Amino acid sequence: MEVYVKRANNIYEKVYSFENIYLAYIKARKNKRYREDVLEFTDNLEANLITIQNELIWKMYSPGRYREFVVCEPKRRIIQAPSFKDRVVQHALCNVIEPVFDLRFICDSYACRKGKGTHAGVERTIYFLRKLAGSSSRTYCLKADISSYFPSIDHTVLKTLLRKRVSCEATLWLIDTIIDSSSCGCTRGIPIGALTSQLFANIYLNELDTFVKHDLRAKHYVRYVDDFIILDHSKQRLREYLSEIKGYLEDRLRLALNHKTGIFPVSRGIDFLGYRIWADKLLLRRANIRRSKRRLRKLRVLYEDGAVKLEKLRSSVASWQGQCKFSKSYSAMQRVIDFAGLSEVFR
């Protein structure tokens, strides 16, 4: 039986307060302040912020069209990016409701949360592997991910989950408006590329987290967005977990696992969060190295043509170096930089 939790009420004034909307603007422009749409919004900043505030107060706000584009790495996905004004509104909403939900998330959910991230998820996985390696028994991994996760999120289920923690009707109006804005009449799917989608995705699968940790009592569980692993000495117990999880996802969340889901000995290494993970070793995935070669070489060409600023190029190189340093893959780091022709740029 679920324990009663007091729901957040009378929080809409916090959402539309001018201070919160201005903070949302600061967050929304981070690393994007020189983009044309951001500069245009900033040129008439006070008026634009007041317009957002009035639209929220009088419930006249209506999200604009999402800008759609396709990315092909690491896999083909359709991205729906909101306008800058809509990003400001989404930040204003998340500033207020994210703390309400984050308090209820389990420790081992690592996506899009302060103090978490891929590196923290990798470190936790290594901790579990070393803990289990202390036994003479063989350790197995159940590795799974959700099939077409963002397009499969059911709006009715999502809205029900949101209402378990928020009772403020005005805030729920804004939430529903954002959820319904990208659906084109469909009752499933939230846009990859929207800030609110990151939070909604965590709220949705927090139900799975709670089921795995509290009902199945799985001790060694790590999730990042729609990818998760469970470690155990018993292969049979992992099979039972898998059967229970499949049923729970289908019955309660209307989701399915994809064909890549499987159980295997951890001696093979766990392909998770961009790395190959063992208890005593960490390697970059080869696919990541290949993608980084192509991406950085393309950015170098765009920089030389004047289409990309040096700041963007430096940021991408720093990100790649961070991945490599985390796994101590220094030779791979230099090989990619040399391949992309960036040794001269950063000499």
QUIZI-V361284 format. One record per residue. N is the residue number from 0. RES is the residue in one letter. PSI is psi in whole degrees, -180 to 180 (NA if undefined). OMEGA is omega in whole degrees, 0 to 359 (999 if undefined). Layout:
BEGIN
N;RES;PSI;OMEGA  N;RES;PSI;OMEGA
END
This chain:
BEGIN
0;M;133;183  1;E;136;178  2;V;137;180  3;Y;133;178  4;V;130;180  5;K;133;182  6;R;151;180  7;A;127;181  8;N;161;178  9;N;47;181  10;I;-3;186  11;Y;-33;178  12;E;-33;176  13;K;-37;181  14;V;-47;186  15;Y;6;176  16;S;144;183  17;F;-38;180  18;E;-41;180  19;N;-40;180  20;I;-37;177  21;Y;-42;176  22;L;-39;178  23;A;-41;177  24;Y;-44;180  25;I;-44;180  26;K;-40;184  27;A;-30;182  28;R;-5;183  29;K;127;182  30;N;13;180  31;K;13;192  32;R;-19;180  33;Y;7;175  34;R;151;187  35;E;-45;182  36;D;-33;179  37;V;-43;178  38;L;-40;179  39;E;-42;178  40;F;-41;184  41;T;-30;180  42;D;-30;179  43;N;52;193  44;L;-55;186  45;E;-43;180  46;A;-40;180  47;N;-40;179  48;L;-39;178  49;I;-37;177  50;T;-46;177  51;I;-45;181  52;Q;-46;181  53;N;-40;179  54;E;-36;178  55;L;-43;180  56;I;-46;185  57;W;8;179  58;K;43;177  59;M;1;183  60;Y;134;176  61;S;121;181  62;P;147;177  63;G;-175;179  64;R;143;175  65;Y;143;176  66;R;119;184  67;E;138;172  68;F;165;185  69;V;133;169  70;V;145;185  71;C;-4;180  72;E;138;0  73;P;-14;174  74;K;163;184  75;R;125;180  76;R;147;174  77;I;120;180  78;I;134;175  79;Q;106;184  80;A;127;178  81;P;161;175  82;S;167;181  83;F;-41;178  84;K;-44;181  85;D;-32;175  86;R;-39;177  87;V;-46;179  88;V;-42;181  89;Q;-40;176  90;H;-41;180  91;A;-42;178  92;L;-49;183  93;C;-33;177  94;N;-34;186  95;V;-44;187  96;I;-23;182  97;E;-45;178  98;P;-31;179  99;V;-43;183  100;F;-36;185  101;D;-32;178  102;L;-26;184  103;R;-7;180  104;F;150;177  105;I;162;181  106;C;-36;189  107;D;31;168  108;S;119;196  109;Y;-1;184  110;A;135;169  111;C;43;178  112;R;144;179  113;K;134;178  114;G;4;180  115;K;-140;179  116;G;178;185  117;T;-42;183  118;H;-39;177  119;A;-38;178  120;G;-40;177  121;V;-45;180  122;E;-38;178  123;R;-40;178  124;T;-43;178  125;I;-40;178  126;Y;-46;179  127;F;-42;181  128;L;-43;180  129;R;-36;178  130;K;-45;181  131;L;-26;180  132;A;-15;179  133;G;-14;178  134;S;157;178  135;S;-13;181  136;S;151;177  137;R;145;180  138;T;138;180  139;Y;159;179  140;C;129;166  141;L;114;180  142;K;129;185  143;A;156;166  144;D;159;186  145;I;137;178  146;S;124;177  147;S;60;191  148;Y;-60;185  149;F;-43;178  150;P;-15;185  151;S;-7;183  152;I;124;183  153;D;126;184  154;H;-40;181  155;T;-45;178  156;V;-45;181  157;L;-47;181  158;K;-35;177  159;T;-43;180  160;L;-39;179  161;L;-36;181  162;R;-11;175  163;K;-21;183  164;R;-19;182  165;V;128;178  166;S;-3;181  167;C;113;186  168;E;-39;181  169;A;-41;178  170;T;-39;178  171;L;-33;175  172;W;-46;181  173;L;-43;178  174;I;-48;180  175;D;-38;179  176;T;-43;180  177;I;-43;180  178;I;-43;185  179;D;-16;189  180;S;-27;185  181;S;4;190  182;S;-16;182  183;C;40;179  184;G;-8;179  185;C;158;179  186;T;12;178  187;R;149;172  188;G;136;171  189;I;152;189  190;P;130;169  191;I;124;182  192;G;-13;178  193;A;140;180  194;L;-43;181  195;T;-30;181  196;S;-35;178  197;Q;-45;179  198;L;-45;180  199;F;-37;179  200;A;-39;177  201;N;-39;178  202;I;-43;183  203;Y;-49;183  204;L;-3;170  205;N;-27;175  206;E;-41;176  207;L;-44;179  208;D;-47;181  209;T;-41;179  210;F;-46;182  211;V;-43;185  212;K;-41;187  213;H;-37;181  214;D;-51;178  215;L;-21;180  216;R;39;175  217;A;127;187  218;K;-32;190  219;H;78;188  220;Y;133;178  221;V;133;177  222;R;142;172  223;Y;110;187  224;V;-113;184  225;D;8;176  226;D;135;177  227;F;157;177  228;I;152;169  229;I;132;179  230;L;142;180  231;D;155;175  232;H;-23;185  233;S;116;177  234;K;-37;180  235;Q;-40;179  236;R;-38;177  237;L;-37;176  238;R;-41;179  239;E;-42;176  240;Y;-46;182  241;L;-43;179  242;S;-44;180  243;E;-41;181  244;I;-43;178  245;K;-47;180  246;G;-42;181  247;Y;-46;181  248;L;-44;182  249;E;-43;186  250;D;-40;188  251;R;-36;186  252;L;-5;179  253;R;45;179  254;L;165;178  255;A;151;175  256;L;151;180  257;N;178;189  258;H;-15;182  259;K;-7;180  260;T;136;180  261;G;171;178  262;I;133;184  263;F;161;177  264;P;141;183  265;V;-12;177  266;S;-22;177  267;R;-15;188  268;G;146;181  269;I;119;179  270;D;99;191  271;F;133;174  272;L;33;176  273;G;3;183  274;Y;162;166  275;R;120;192  276;I;129;169  277;W;172;179  278;A;-31;185  279;D;11;185  280;K;147;180  281;L;124;181  282;L;147;171  283;L;144;174  284;R;140;180  285;R;-36;179  286;A;-36;178  287;N;-40;179  288;I;-44;179  289;R;-44;180  290;R;-41;181  291;S;-36;176  292;K;-50;182  293;R;-44;184  294;R;-46;183  295;L;-35;177  296;R;-40;178  297;K;-42;179  298;L;-37;178  299;R;-42;178  300;V;-44;179  301;L;-37;178  302;Y;-44;180  303;E;-29;178  304;D;-3;179  305;G;10;182  306;A;-16;181  307;V;137;180  308;K;156;180  309;L;-34;179  310;E;-43;179  311;K;-43;179  312;L;-45;179  313;R;-42;181  314;S;-43;181  315;S;-41;178  316;V;-42;179  317;A;-38;178  318;S;-45;178  319;W;-44;179  320;Q;-36;178  321;G;-42;177  322;Q;-44;184  323;C;-42;181  324;K;-35;180  325;F;-37;180  326;S;7;181  327;K;36;180  328;S;65;187  329;Y;-37;180  330;S;-40;177  331;A;-39;179  332;M;-47;182  333;Q;-36;180  334;R;-43;181  335;V;-43;179  336;I;-40;178  337;D;-43;181  338;F;-40;182  339;A;-5;180  340;G;31;184  341;L;-3;180  342;S;-39;181  343;E;-38;183  344;V;-39;185  345;F;23;180  346;R;NA;999
END
